[in-house]
Amino acid sequence: MTVIWINGPFGGGKTTLATTLQRELPGAVLFDAEGVGFLLRQLFPGKYEDFQDNPAWRPLVAEFAVRCHRENDGRPVIIPMTLLRRDYAAEIHDAVRAADIPLRHLLLHADPDTVGARIAVGVEFPDDEARNEKVRAFRRRKLPVYTEAYDGWLAADAEVIDTTRLTPRQVADHASKTIGAL
């Protein structure tokens, strides 16, 4: 099968789609690349504001994706992760493809007003509103960066699924059709 990279704005539905696909694709595994970033952040606290800027993160994520794919006997590896820098995406995706593993890059896109509205009601930590607001503020700050990446390179690099008016089920159906897996 393949590695399925699910990209999109922060708060754009990547995790929802990833968990749905994991349930529906036989033998699929879910790899959260943030875990590698959190580990590196523990090892080097305060060294990088964004763990994606740590030069170790990108090759480790690529290698982990390759090894997960092999360990999973070629069944799908699903990676929900926002990548907004073209060079970072190319470094990871090219390394996976260089290992002779197909990679499908899906982009969940919605207009900025829709994403902003979704961010405003997002709840990551049900019992900690202050922490939720920090997450929302981070996501709002990243929205213009996403829009710039979308306009500059991202829409051309990925298979775009416009989620503006779709339910999560419709997004999953569209993604399944796009990857040709179901």
Secondary structure, 3 states (H helix, E strand, C coil): CCEEEEECCCCCCHHHHHHHHHHHCCCCEECCCHHHHHHHHHHCCCCCCCHHHCCCHHHHHHHHHHHHHHHCCCCCEEEECCCCCHHHHHHHHHHHHHCCCCEEEEEEECCHHHHHHHHHHCCCCCCCHHHHHHHHHHHHHHHHHHHHHHHHHHHHHCEEEECCCCCHHHHHHHHHHHHCCC
